Amino acid sequence: PPDTLQAKVLADLLKESGHTSVAVLHARDVYGAGLAADLVADIAASGSTVAASIEYDGQAPDFSAEVAQVAAAAPDALVLVGGGEARAIIAQLITAGVGPATLPLYLTDLDLSNVLAQGLPPAAMNGVEGVRAGAATNPAFLAALTAQSPDLTDFGYAAQAYDAVMMIALAADAAGSTTGKAIATQLSQVGSGPTPCTGYPACLALVTAGRTIAYQGASGPLPIAANGSPTRGTIGIFRFGTAGTYPSTGIDFVTGTVSAAG
Protein backbone atom coordinates (compact mmCIF):
# COMPACT_ATOMS: atom_id res chain seq x y z
CA PRO A 1 0.00 0.00 0.00
CA PRO A 2 1.12 3.60 -0.49
CA ASP A 3 2.86 5.51 2.28
CA THR A 4 -0.35 7.42 3.00
CA LEU A 5 -1.55 4.32 4.87
CA GLN A 6 1.77 3.92 6.70
CA ALA A 7 1.58 7.57 7.82
CA LYS A 8 -1.99 7.17 9.07
CA VAL A 9 -1.20 4.03 11.07
CA LEU A 10 1.88 5.65 12.58
CA ALA A 11 -0.01 8.83 13.52
CA ASP A 12 -2.71 6.72 15.18
CA LEU A 13 -0.04 4.73 17.05
CA LEU A 14 1.52 7.93 18.37
CA LYS A 15 -1.87 9.19 19.53
CA GLU A 16 -2.78 5.89 21.18
CA SER A 17 0.58 5.91 22.97
CA GLY A 18 -0.26 9.27 24.51
CA HIS A 19 2.15 11.47 22.56
CA THR A 20 0.85 14.98 21.94
CA SER A 21 3.99 16.79 20.75
CA VAL A 22 5.89 14.94 18.05
CA ALA A 23 9.05 15.81 16.12
CA VAL A 24 9.59 14.32 12.66
CA LEU A 25 13.17 13.89 11.43
CA HIS A 26 13.26 12.93 7.76
CA ALA A 27 15.62 12.38 4.87
CA ARG A 28 15.74 14.89 2.04
CA ASP A 29 14.54 12.58 -0.73
CA VAL A 30 11.27 11.54 -2.39
CA TYR A 31 10.59 8.82 0.17
CA GLY A 32 11.47 10.85 3.26
CA ALA A 33 9.86 14.12 2.23
CA GLY A 34 6.67 12.52 0.94
CA LEU A 35 6.10 10.24 3.93
CA ALA A 36 6.99 13.02 6.37
CA ALA A 37 4.48 15.39 4.74
CA ASP A 38 1.71 12.79 5.07
CA LEU A 39 2.73 12.03 8.64
CA VAL A 40 2.83 15.69 9.70
CA ALA A 41 -0.67 16.19 8.27
CA ASP A 42 -2.02 13.09 10.02
CA ILE A 43 -0.44 14.01 13.37
CA ALA A 44 -2.04 17.46 13.18
CA ALA A 45 -5.38 15.93 12.14
CA SER A 46 -5.26 13.68 15.21
CA GLY A 47 -5.18 16.75 17.44
CA SER A 48 -1.52 16.47 18.40
CA THR A 49 1.18 19.09 17.85
CA VAL A 50 4.05 18.75 15.39
CA ALA A 51 6.88 20.13 17.52
CA ALA A 52 9.24 20.23 14.53
CA SER A 53 9.66 18.76 11.06
CA ILE A 54 13.38 18.58 10.40
CA GLU A 55 14.99 17.62 7.10
CA TYR A 56 18.48 16.14 6.74
CA ASP A 57 20.82 15.00 3.97
CA GLY A 58 21.04 11.23 4.15
CA GLN A 59 24.54 11.31 2.64
CA ALA A 60 25.90 13.79 5.21
CA PRO A 61 28.82 12.67 7.40
CA ASP A 62 27.28 14.25 10.50
CA PHE A 63 23.76 14.89 11.79
CA SER A 64 24.57 16.83 14.96
CA ALA A 65 22.88 20.03 13.76
CA GLU A 66 19.59 18.25 13.09
CA VAL A 67 19.86 16.32 16.36
CA ALA A 68 20.32 19.64 18.18
CA GLN A 69 17.10 20.89 16.55
CA VAL A 70 15.27 17.82 17.86
CA ALA A 71 16.54 18.50 21.38
CA ALA A 72 15.58 22.18 21.14
CA ALA A 73 12.03 21.34 20.03
CA ALA A 74 11.53 19.33 23.26
CA PRO A 75 8.97 16.88 21.82
CA ASP A 76 7.54 13.95 23.75
CA ALA A 77 8.24 11.56 20.85
CA LEU A 78 10.38 11.44 17.71
CA VAL A 79 9.71 9.77 14.37
CA LEU A 80 12.71 8.99 12.16
CA VAL A 81 11.88 8.72 8.45
CA GLY A 82 15.06 7.55 6.82
CA GLY A 83 17.04 4.54 5.72
CA GLY A 84 20.59 3.26 5.95
CA GLU A 85 21.78 6.30 7.89
CA ALA A 86 19.40 5.56 10.78
CA ARG A 87 22.06 3.93 12.99
CA ALA A 88 24.35 6.96 12.77
CA ILE A 89 21.47 9.29 13.61
CA ILE A 90 20.37 7.19 16.58
CA ALA A 91 23.95 7.11 17.88
CA GLN A 92 24.08 10.92 17.75
CA LEU A 93 20.65 11.17 19.42
CA ILE A 94 22.00 9.05 22.28
CA THR A 95 25.13 11.21 22.57
CA ALA A 96 22.98 14.34 22.70
CA GLY A 97 20.82 12.93 25.49
CA VAL A 98 17.70 12.45 23.34
CA GLY A 99 18.14 8.78 22.50
CA PRO A 100 15.35 6.20 22.76
CA ALA A 101 15.84 5.76 26.52
CA THR A 102 14.98 9.43 27.03
CA LEU A 103 12.82 10.33 24.02
CA PRO A 104 10.48 7.62 22.67
CA LEU A 105 11.56 6.78 19.12
CA TYR A 106 9.38 5.53 16.26
CA LEU A 107 10.68 4.27 12.92
CA THR A 108 9.24 4.02 9.43
CA ASP A 109 9.67 0.95 7.24
CA LEU A 110 13.08 1.61 5.67
CA ASP A 111 14.62 2.18 9.11
CA LEU A 112 13.57 -1.23 10.42
CA SER A 113 16.49 -3.65 10.59
CA ASN A 114 17.68 -6.35 12.95
CA VAL A 115 21.24 -5.08 12.57
CA LEU A 116 20.27 -1.49 13.40
CA ALA A 117 21.48 -1.83 17.01
CA GLN A 118 24.98 -3.01 16.06
CA GLY A 119 27.53 -0.63 17.54
CA LEU A 120 24.97 1.08 19.77
CA PRO A 121 25.04 0.80 23.59
CA PRO A 122 23.47 -2.40 25.00
CA ALA A 123 19.66 -2.37 24.99
CA ALA A 124 19.69 1.08 23.35
CA MET A 125 16.84 0.06 21.02
CA ASN A 126 14.68 -1.56 23.69
CA GLY A 127 11.06 -0.43 23.31
CA VAL A 128 11.57 1.39 20.00
CA GLU A 129 8.59 0.79 17.71
CA GLY A 130 8.34 0.87 13.94
CA VAL A 131 5.91 0.13 11.14
CA ARG A 132 6.15 -1.72 7.85
CA ALA A 133 3.64 -2.79 5.21
CA GLY A 134 2.49 -6.38 5.15
CA ALA A 135 0.26 -8.79 7.01
CA ALA A 136 1.60 -11.29 9.54
CA THR A 137 3.87 -13.54 7.50
CA ASN A 138 3.07 -17.23 7.30
CA PRO A 139 5.45 -19.18 9.59
CA ALA A 140 5.94 -21.79 6.84
CA PHE A 141 7.19 -19.06 4.48
CA LEU A 142 9.61 -17.77 7.12
CA ALA A 143 10.85 -21.32 7.72
CA ALA A 144 11.42 -21.81 3.99
CA LEU A 145 13.44 -18.60 3.83
CA THR A 146 15.55 -19.67 6.79
CA ALA A 147 16.15 -23.06 5.16
CA GLN A 148 17.43 -21.30 2.05
CA SER A 149 19.55 -18.81 4.02
CA PRO A 150 20.34 -20.06 7.54
CA ASP A 151 22.24 -16.85 8.38
CA LEU A 152 19.30 -14.59 7.50
CA THR A 153 18.77 -12.04 10.29
CA ASP A 154 15.93 -9.95 8.89
CA PHE A 155 13.02 -10.89 6.64
CA GLY A 156 12.27 -7.29 5.63
CA TYR A 157 10.15 -7.14 2.50
CA ALA A 158 10.94 -10.74 1.49
CA ALA A 159 7.26 -11.73 1.42
CA GLN A 160 6.40 -8.77 -0.80
CA ALA A 161 9.25 -9.56 -3.19
CA TYR A 162 8.10 -13.18 -3.40
CA ASP A 163 4.51 -12.11 -4.04
CA ALA A 164 5.60 -9.69 -6.77
CA VAL A 165 7.28 -12.56 -8.64
CA MET A 166 4.26 -14.85 -8.17
CA MET A 167 1.79 -12.21 -9.37
CA ILE A 168 3.87 -11.33 -12.42
CA ALA A 169 4.13 -15.02 -13.31
CA LEU A 170 0.38 -15.58 -12.86
CA ALA A 171 -0.45 -12.43 -14.82
CA ALA A 172 1.82 -13.63 -17.63
CA ASP A 173 0.00 -16.97 -17.59
CA ALA A 174 -3.39 -15.23 -17.65
CA ALA A 175 -2.29 -13.00 -20.53
CA GLY A 176 -0.57 -15.78 -22.44
CA SER A 177 2.29 -13.35 -22.97
CA THR A 178 5.51 -12.17 -21.36
CA THR A 179 5.31 -8.59 -22.63
CA GLY A 180 5.14 -5.88 -19.98
CA LYS A 181 1.89 -4.33 -21.20
CA ALA A 182 0.10 -7.68 -21.41
CA ILE A 183 1.20 -8.62 -17.89
CA ALA A 184 0.13 -5.22 -16.54
CA THR A 185 -3.39 -5.63 -17.91
CA GLN A 186 -3.81 -8.89 -15.97
CA LEU A 187 -2.35 -7.92 -12.57
CA SER A 188 -5.67 -6.67 -11.22
CA GLN A 189 -7.32 -9.83 -12.55
CA VAL A 190 -5.04 -12.16 -10.59
CA GLY A 191 -5.26 -10.06 -7.42
CA SER A 192 -8.94 -9.16 -7.23
CA GLY A 193 -10.93 -11.97 -8.80
CA PRO A 194 -13.75 -13.95 -7.16
CA THR A 195 -11.76 -17.17 -6.65
CA PRO A 196 -9.11 -17.05 -3.88
CA CYS A 197 -6.07 -19.29 -4.12
CA THR A 198 -2.70 -19.74 -2.46
CA GLY A 199 0.55 -20.83 -4.07
CA TYR A 200 1.62 -20.82 -7.69
CA PRO A 201 0.59 -24.38 -8.69
CA ALA A 202 -2.95 -24.08 -7.31
CA CYS A 203 -3.45 -20.61 -8.75
CA LEU A 204 -2.01 -21.61 -12.14
CA ALA A 205 -4.46 -24.52 -12.37
CA LEU A 206 -7.36 -22.10 -11.87
CA VAL A 207 -5.97 -19.59 -14.38
CA THR A 208 -5.47 -22.35 -16.93
CA ALA A 209 -9.09 -23.39 -16.37
CA GLY A 210 -10.19 -19.84 -17.20
CA ARG A 211 -11.00 -18.74 -13.66
CA THR A 212 -10.34 -15.21 -12.43
CA ILE A 213 -8.37 -15.53 -9.21
CA ALA A 214 -7.51 -13.58 -6.08
CA TYR A 215 -3.95 -14.58 -5.22
CA GLN A 216 -3.46 -14.80 -1.44
CA GLY A 217 0.20 -14.07 -0.94
CA ALA A 218 2.87 -14.53 1.69
CA SER A 219 2.33 -10.85 2.56
CA GLY A 220 -1.45 -11.19 2.71
CA PRO A 221 -4.27 -10.60 0.19
CA LEU A 222 -3.32 -8.35 -2.73
CA PRO A 223 -6.45 -6.74 -4.20
CA ILE A 224 -5.45 -4.39 -7.00
CA ALA A 225 -7.57 -1.79 -8.80
CA ALA A 226 -7.63 -1.53 -12.58
CA ASN A 227 -5.09 1.31 -12.42
CA GLY A 228 -2.59 -0.91 -10.59
CA SER A 229 -3.03 0.54 -7.11
CA PRO A 230 -3.82 -1.71 -4.14
CA THR A 231 -7.33 -1.20 -2.77
CA ARG A 232 -6.54 -2.50 0.72
CA GLY A 233 -3.35 -2.76 2.71
CA THR A 234 -2.01 -3.95 6.03
CA ILE A 235 0.66 -2.28 8.17
CA GLY A 236 2.52 -4.22 10.85
CA ILE A 237 3.70 -2.64 14.10
CA PHE A 238 6.99 -3.96 15.49
CA ARG A 239 8.82 -3.40 18.78
CA PHE A 240 12.52 -3.88 19.48
CA GLY A 241 13.56 -5.88 22.54
CA THR A 242 16.61 -5.70 24.78
CA ALA A 243 18.70 -7.69 22.27
CA GLY A 244 18.21 -4.96 19.66
CA THR A 245 16.03 -7.04 17.37
CA TYR A 246 12.29 -7.22 16.69
CA PRO A 247 10.10 -10.31 16.12
CA SER A 248 9.11 -11.04 12.54
CA THR A 249 5.52 -11.61 13.60
CA GLY A 250 5.03 -8.04 14.88
CA ILE A 251 2.93 -6.93 17.85
CA ASP A 252 -0.10 -5.71 15.89
CA PHE A 253 -1.40 -5.43 12.32
CA VAL A 254 -3.74 -2.74 11.04
CA THR A 255 -5.68 -3.16 7.78
CA GLY A 256 -7.17 -0.21 5.95
CA THR A 257 -8.76 0.75 2.65
CA VAL A 258 -6.70 2.67 0.12
CA SER A 259 -8.19 5.04 -2.46
CA ALA A 260 -7.86 3.88 -6.05
CA ALA A 261 -5.74 6.93 -6.77
CA GLY A 262 -3.14 5.66 -4.25
N, C-alpha and C positions, 0 to 999 in steps of 0.2 A: 504493500500500500504506500501511497505518497507520504512525504514527511509531515503533511498537514495532520494526519492521524497520530503520528508519533508525538508531535507537539501537543496535541490535545490531551493525549493520555498522560504525558509528562506534567502538563499544567495541572491536571486533575490530581495526580499523585502528590504534587507539591502542596496543593490545597488541603488534601486529605491528611497530609502529614503535619499540618498546622503552620506551614510557612506563609507569612504574609508580606515579606519583603525579600525579593529574590534578585540576585545579580546573575546576568547571563554573560559568559565569557566565550566568545566564538571566533573561529578561524575566518580569515578574510578570503573566502572562496565561495563558489556557488552553493555548495552544500552548507557550509557554516552560516553564511549570511541569510540564505533562504529559510533554513530551519530556525535560526534565531529570531527572524522576523515573525514567523508563525508563532513561536513560543512566547515572545514578548506580548503579542496580541492576545493570546489565550490566557496568559497570566493576568493581564489587565482585565480581561473579560470575566475572570473568576472572582474579581474583587480584590485581588492582591496588588501589591505595589512592585513595580520593576525598579529596584534600587539603582541599577546601572546595567547598560548593555555595552559591553566592552569588546572591541574588535582587536585581533592580533594577527601578525604575519606568521603562518605556520612554519615558514622556513627560517625564521629568526633564530639567532644563537642564544638569545636571552629573552625572558618574558617578565623580568622584574618590574618594569614600568606598569605593565597591565596588572600584575599581581598587586602592586601598590594601590592601583585604582580600586581593585576589589576590596582591599582592606579599608580604604577610605570611605567606600560606600556603606560599610557596616551592615550588610544584609544578614538575614537569618538563614539563608541557604544560597548555594551557588550551583549553577548548571554549567557544565563544560561541554561545548559543542565543537569537537575537534576530531583529531585522528591520531596519527602516529606520534605526534608531539605531546600527547596527553601526559606521559610519564614525567617529562621534563617540567611541564607546568605544575603538576601535582607536587613534585619535589620542591619547587620554588614557593608554592603555597605553604608547604610545611615549614620551610625556612622562615617565611614571613609571619608565621604564627596564625595562619588562616587555613591550615590543612584540614583534612576531613575530621580529625579528632576535635577540632574547635568549631569549624564551620561545616555543617552538613553538605556533602557533595553529591550531585546527581550527574549522570553521564548519559550522553546520547549513543546511538548504536555503534558508530565508528570508533568510539573510545573504548568500548567493552573488549577486554582481552584478559586471558588468564595468565599472561606474562606482564601485565601492567604494573604489578607490585614489585617486580624484580629491581633491586637496587634501592628500594624505598625502605624506611625504617620498619621493623617488625610490626605486623598488624596495622600498618598505616591505612590500609584500605578497608578495614573492618567496618561494616555497616553502610558503606557506600552503595548507592542503588543506581541502576541504569536501565534503559529500555532498548528493545530491539524488536523488529518486526518478525512475526512468525508464531504459529501456535506451538503448544507443547510438542516437542519432537518425539516420535515413536521410539521407545527404547530399543526395538529391534534394529531400527535404522542406525542409531548411535552405536550399537554393538557391532554392526557390519562395518561402520567407519573405523572403529577401533581395531577390528580384525585386519583391515587393510593397512592401517597405520598405527601400530601399537604405541608409538611415541606421541600421538596427537594430544595436545593439551587444551585445545579450544575448538569447538565445533562451529562457531561463528555462523556464517550464512551457508553452511554446507548443504542443509536441507533445501534451501532456496535454489542453490546452484544445480542440485540434483533434479529438482522439479522443473527447472528451466529446460534442461536437456530432455526430460521425459515429455514435456508438453510440445517442444519443437518436433520431436520424433513423431508423436501422435498426430500433430497437425500436418506433418509431411505425409503421413500415412492417409489421413483423411482427405488431403488434397490430391494425393497421387502424384506429388511433385516435390522436388527439393529446391525449387526457386524461392527466394525470400518473400516475394509478394504472395505467392500461392500459400505458403506456410502462414503468413500473417493473416490471411483471410479466414483461416480455420482455427486460430488460437482461441477465439471466443467460443467456438463450437465445441472444442474439447474441454473447455473449462466450465461452461455454463449450461450444458445440456441436461435433459431430464433423467439420464441414466447414470448414476454414480458408479465409479469403479476405482480400484486401487491396484497399482502395479502395472508395468508395461504389458506383460502378456495378456492379462485379463482385459485391459482396456483396448488393446489391439484387436482382440477377438471381436469385441463389440463394434469397433470402428469398421472392421472388415465385413461385419454383418450388416452394415449400414445404419447402425445406431448412433445417435448423437449423445456424447458422453459428458460427464462432469468428473474430470480427473481429481481424485482426492490424494493430495501429495504428502510427502514427508513433512512439509511445512504447514499442512492444513489444507482445507478447500481453497480452490483458486478460481472463483467466479470472475469472468472478465467480460466487460462491455464490448460492444461492437467496435468502439474506437481504440480498444487495447488496454483501457484502464481497468484495474480491479474494482469491483463494486462493493466488496467487503474486505476487511483486513483485520488481523489480530496482532497486538503488540504484547510482548512478554516483558515482565518486570523482574529484574534480577538483583540479588544482593550479595556483595562480597562478604566473605567470612574472615576469620583471623588469619588464615593461611594465605590470604591475598587472591583467592580464586572464588568463582561463583558457580553454583550448580547449573548444569545444562538444562534442567527441568524448569528453572525459574520459580518465583514465589507467587506469581499471579499472571493471568493472561486476560487481556481486555479486547473484545471484538467490537468493531464498529462499522457502520456503513460509510462508504466513500462515494462522493459525487462522481458521476460519469466523466466530468471534466477533469478529475484528478486534483 
